[in-house]
Amino acid sequence: MWKALLFRHSRPWQLVSALTGTGLGLLLLLSSIQVYLNISEYLNGGDINQPRYMVINKRANMLNTLFGGQKGFSAEELDNLKKIKGVRNAAGLTSSQFKVNMSMEDIGMEGIPQLQTELFFESVPAAFADNSITDFKWTPGDSVIPVVLPRDYIKLYNFGFAPSQGLPQLTESMVGLATFRIRLKGPKGQANFKGKLAGFTERVNSILVPQTFLDAMNSQLSGIESGKAKVSRVILECEGAMTGDLHEYFTENGYETGEDVLRNAKLSALLKTIMSFLAFIGAVIVLISLLGFVLYAQLVINRSTYEIETLSRLGVTSREMITAYLVYYGKLMIGLLLLAIASTWIISSWFAHYLKGKGFEIDGGISIGVLIMSVLFVSVYWLLQGISIVRSIRKIAV
């Protein structure tokens, strides 16, 4: 009963104004963070912590064309790439230093051609290989080489080469049934192997074989020791989509990568800038509204000076009155926070549904980061409100 006396001078319209301002700012803040995380997750391939891979090379110029030679990456340049913010690791792609002829053996299916072509091999360290590719190993003495093809190659065959030659299309599983005859020829000898498809990759647009095989054949057929071959391309493991620092470094040093990677980097930077700005505006609104809410509670306490002094004389302790105020405003803030979280979930789900209609697969709902921010907000509010109420009550109470 005595608790009602503490709130006799509360003005409903002032309380509603304070709650509305705080709620709108909190909704803008949480929604901005949620959309930012959703977009970052989409740009990072479904997992905001999942590494991204990109292959870079040095830009070709007229001097290379006229005087021959290729620009390679030195060990110092590789070390510098590893030091760039956002780059977890970097390694050179090893290229075959010998001629490669590969032909497809008959797989026993009518109409399937026995293709033959001159090509090249490359390899990447095991740490950079696709996790989905299994049995991608070779040891000296093995007669079968596991080969990984870019997924784009089979698309080029099915929708480019096959229609022009009147050949049937091939599925990935059909290609997986085939074996290949591989003939290698270098300055110091020749070698013959069989090849077996180990899988397809979208990480590196090249024909990949195990690093151990390529090192052994470069040494055996071309006399190039392991690790001594010129590095013409580099694969980078990055923390996410390309950052502005990385893009600037590429431009300054004449490095280039796929245009789609550059477009995604610019789009990512633009979207993150916009969402960061909105989150900043939301944070400012929340801070101002939060201080207003704290000042409103301070005003209510100052208006209730007579009631607080009377209750203190009647035996109600300062601790009990402080607890009453904290519980009352705490319930209001928790209710407001739950409403903001529910509204953020609705906005996030609607946003994901809207983008799905535009061809973007983005998950809706609430992320852990938003919930953590919500807990942090309540903690800061409780701290500020608690300090304000304790100081005010102790000044008034006898």
FENCORNOR-V768215 format. One record per backbone hydrogen bond with DSSP energy under -0.5 kcal/mol. CO is the residue of the C=O (numbers start at 0). NH is the residue of the N-H. Records with the same first field share a line. If there is no record, write none. Layout:
BEGIN
CO = NH  NH
END
This chain:
BEGIN
0 = 3  4
1 = 4  5
2 = 5  6
3 = 6
4 = 7
6 = 9
9 = 11
10 = 14
11 = 15
12 = 16
13 = 17
14 = 18
15 = 19
16 = 20
17 = 21
18 = 22
19 = 23
20 = 24
21 = 25
22 = 26
23 = 27
24 = 28
25 = 29
26 = 30
27 = 31
28 = 32
29 = 33
30 = 34
31 = 35
32 = 36
33 = 37
34 = 38
35 = 39
36 = 40
37 = 41
38 = 42
39 = 43
40 = 45
41 = 44
43 = 46
46 = 49
51 = 237
53 = 235
55 = 233
56 = 255
60 = 64
61 = 65
62 = 66
63 = 67
69 = 71
72 = 230
73 = 77
74 = 78
75 = 79
76 = 80
77 = 81
78 = 82
79 = 82
80 = 83
83 = 86
85 = 87  238
88 = 236
90 = 234
91 = 93
92 = 231
93 = 122
98 = 184
99 = 118
100 = 182
101 = 116
102 = 180
108 = 111
110 = 112  167
112 = 114
114 = 103
116 = 101
118 = 99
120 = 95
121 = 208
122 = 93
124 = 127
125 = 128
129 = 132
131 = 133
134 = 136
138 = 141
142 = 193
143 = 145
144 = 195
145 = 209
146 = 197  198
147 = 207
148 = 200
149 = 152  153
150 = 154
151 = 155
152 = 156
153 = 157
154 = 158
155 = 159  160
156 = 161
159 = 163
160 = 164
161 = 164  165  166
162 = 165
170 = 174
171 = 175
172 = 176
173 = 176  177
174 = 177
177 = 196
178 = 104
179 = 181  194
180 = 102  182
181 = 183  192
182 = 100
183 = 190
184 = 98
185 = 188
188 = 185
190 = 183
192 = 181
193 = 144
194 = 179
195 = 146
198 = 148
200 = 150
203 = 205
205 = 207
206 = 121
207 = 147
209 = 213
210 = 214
211 = 215
212 = 216
213 = 217
214 = 218
215 = 219
216 = 220  221
217 = 221  223
218 = 222
220 = 187
222 = 224
224 = 227
229 = 231
230 = 72
231 = 57
232 = 92
233 = 55
234 = 90
235 = 53  237
236 = 87  88
237 = 51
242 = 246
243 = 247
244 = 248
245 = 249
246 = 250
247 = 251
248 = 252
249 = 253  254
250 = 253
253 = 58
255 = 56
257 = 261
258 = 262
259 = 263
260 = 264
261 = 265
262 = 266
263 = 267
264 = 268
265 = 269
266 = 270
267 = 271
268 = 272
269 = 273
270 = 274
271 = 275
272 = 276
273 = 277
274 = 278
275 = 279
276 = 280
277 = 281
278 = 282
279 = 283
280 = 284
281 = 285
282 = 286
283 = 287
284 = 288
285 = 289
286 = 290
287 = 291
288 = 292
289 = 293
290 = 294
291 = 295
292 = 296
293 = 297
294 = 298
295 = 299
296 = 300
297 = 301
298 = 302
299 = 303
301 = 304
303 = 307
304 = 308
305 = 309
306 = 310
307 = 311
308 = 312
309 = 313
310 = 315
311 = 314
314 = 316
316 = 320
317 = 321
318 = 322
319 = 323
320 = 324
321 = 325
322 = 326
323 = 327
324 = 328
325 = 329
326 = 330
327 = 331
328 = 332
329 = 333
330 = 334
331 = 335
332 = 336
333 = 337
334 = 338
335 = 339
336 = 340
337 = 341
338 = 342
339 = 343
340 = 344
341 = 345
342 = 346
343 = 347
344 = 348  364
345 = 349
346 = 350
347 = 351
348 = 352
349 = 353
350 = 354
351 = 355
352 = 356
353 = 357
354 = 357  359
355 = 358
358 = 360
359 = 361
366 = 370
367 = 371
368 = 372
369 = 373
370 = 374
371 = 375
372 = 376
373 = 377
374 = 378
375 = 379
376 = 380
377 = 381
378 = 382
379 = 383
380 = 384
381 = 385
382 = 386
383 = 387
384 = 388
385 = 389
386 = 390
387 = 391
388 = 392
389 = 393
390 = 394
391 = 395
392 = 396
END
